[in-house]
Amino acid sequence: MRHKRHGLRALALAMASLAMVGSATAADFGMAVVPTQIIYPGQEITEGQLKTVPVTNPNIAPGYAQKLSEVTGFVTTRTLLPNRTIMIAALREAWAVRRGDKVILVYDNGGLKITAAGTPLNDGVVGDLIKVRNTDTGVIISGTVRPDSSILVVQK
């Protein structure tokens, strides 16, 4: 009889702890950013396409966006479905320069600064090292994309 009581007590404790897990609030799991509409690959994400919702699944995979600032202004590389979490790995920065655009090439060597017209041969985000064709000479050079969409020529 003593073993039955111990077994019932253990069962009661297990059920109580399950009830506590089941009653966990959304605050316990944090928040997630989800789309309010379908967002297709290559689209830049705007704040109007998003909402923040409480996370209710304790087994949710890590790596999802928790703040609007982690998503807004980025471009998706996958189709994002409404009310589904957005994985940070499915986002990239918007292109600062696009292949074929007209850009300014900047060569800066201390006191010597030369600018020229160029055309990127690849898309690039700020900080990317890309190939660029000098429009005047046809020479292909490498340069780093700058925040103002100009290209800082890499010195050899």
N, C-alpha and C positions, 0 to 999 in steps of 0.2 A: 504494500500500500504506500509505503514511503516513497518508492520510485515513481509511482503514478503522480503523487503530489509534486515531486521535484520536476517531473516532465511537464505537468500542467503549468507550474510556475514559470518554467523556461519558455513554454509556448506563449504564455501571457506577456512575458517581457519582450519576446520577439515581435509579437503583434503590436505592442505599444510602441516599440522603436520604429516599426514600419509605418504606423500611423503618424509618427512625428516626421518621418521623411516625406510622407505624402502630403503633409500640411505645410511643407516648406514654402515660404513666400517667394515671389519673383525676385525680391531684393537679394535673396540668398544666392541667386544664380546670375544676377546682373542684367544688363540690357543688350539688345542686338539691333543692328540697323538692317531693315528689310526694304525691298522695293515695293512700291504701290502699284506698279505696272510692269509689263515685260520690258526689259532693257537688253538690246541686242549687242553682240560683239562689235567693238569699234565705236560705240556711242559714248559720249562724255556724260557722266552722271551729274545731275543737278539735284539740289536739295528738295525741289518740288516733286521728285520721283521717289522720295524716301520717307520712311517713318521709323521711329524707334519703338521697339516693343520689349516687354519683359521676357526674359528667357525662362521657360518653364520646364525644359528638358534637362535633367541633371547629367545626361549622357551625351550632350551635344559635343561634336568634335571641336577641338580648339582651332583658333586661327580665323574666327569670324570677326567682322567689323562690329565694334561696340559703340562708336561715336560717329556722328554725321561727318565730322572733319576727316575721318579716316577714309571716306568714300567720295565726298563731294569734290568735283573737279577732275577725278580720275576717269580713266577709260576702261571699260570691261573687256576682257579677252574671252569671256564666255557669256552665254545667254543667262540672264538673271530673271528668275521667276518671282511673281508677287508673293509676299509673305514668307519667303525663304531667306535664310541667312546669306550674307554676302561674304565669301571667303576672300581675305586680303590677297591671297596668292592669285586670284582671278582678276586683279586690277593692275594697271600700269599708269604711269604719268602720261598726260596728253603730250603729243609731239610738239616741241618748240619750233622745229623746222621740218619741212616735208621734202621729199625727193622732188627735184625740179623747181622748187621755189627760188626766188632771187634773194640772195643774202649778201651781207657785207663781210668780207674777209678782213681780219685785223692781224697784222704782224706787229708785235710790240717787243722791242729789244732795248729796254732802258729808255734812252733819249730818242731812239729812232722808232717812229710809228708810221706804218704804211697801211692804207686801206685799199681794197679792190673789190670788184663785183665777183660773185661766185654763184655756183649752183650745186646744192647738195646732191650726192649720189645715193644717199640713204636718208630715211627718216631718223630723227634723233630727239631725245629729251635733253634737258639741261644737264651738262656734265658728260654727255656721250662723246666719244672720239669717233668722228665720221670722216669719210672721204668727200672732198669737195673739188669741183672743177673751177679753175680760175677762168672766168668768162672771156677775159681779154687775151690770155695766152694759151688756153686749152690745157694747161698743166694741171694734173691731178695732185692734190696735196691732202694732208690730214689736218684736222683741227677739232677743237673742243667747242661744243655748243654752249653759248652763253645765255644768261637769262633774257637779254634783249634780242635774242634770235640771231645775233651775229656769230661768226665763227672765229675763234682765236687760233691762228695758225701755229702748229707745233713746229718748233725749231729742230733742225736736224743736227 
